Amino acid sequence: MPLLRYFLFVGGTLIALLFVANAAFPAMPFPQNLTSVSDHPPVRIHSDRKLPERVVFDTSVTPPQASAAPAAATAQLQAQVQAQIQASVPAPATVVAQAPIKPVTPEISAKARVREAFAQLPQDQDAFEPKMTDMATVVVPEPKMYPARQPLKKTAAKPHASRPMIIVAQQPRSGGMATW
């Protein structure tokens, strides 16, 4: 009921304010010549912001292939540097590296590279099983022991002081012998 009363009073007040505003303010007359919006010139908005230049990807040109220095040339360069260090000869201020030697073998297909990679894997079965040194040690904390909960004591419900039950007999419905 309070909600109904609220809508009744607030709605009545708003309608009364509309009638007062209608009587207080004069009505504006419509113009004699109504024009449509299409008679006006279109409004065009220009922005001073310029979008960035368009990025064009030329996919017809193949990207240059980076040739990795062969392992033999890298090992040879490292051996030269270590030989200079071991000989206790003061190393020159700049070490000039030779140009990487092109591999003698021609470019091989991806399938052949995968086959070559599998061929270099160790052959013994122990290599595939993890060793104890490779495994991480996991420390499991001791479980917390909580004390057992004490069972709740059961108490009987107190009788409520209420009105006594009244039992009323019903009258038969249609004259006495109806059993349905």
Protein Blocks (a to p, Z undefined) as FASTA:
>chain_A
ZZmmmmmmmmmmmmmmmmmmmmmpccddddfbdcdfklpccdddddfbdcdddddddfkb
ccdddddddfklmmmmmmmmmmmmmnopacdfbdcdddddddfbdcddfklmmmmmmmmp
cfbfklmpccfklpccdddddddddddddddddddddddddddddddddddfeoolacZZ
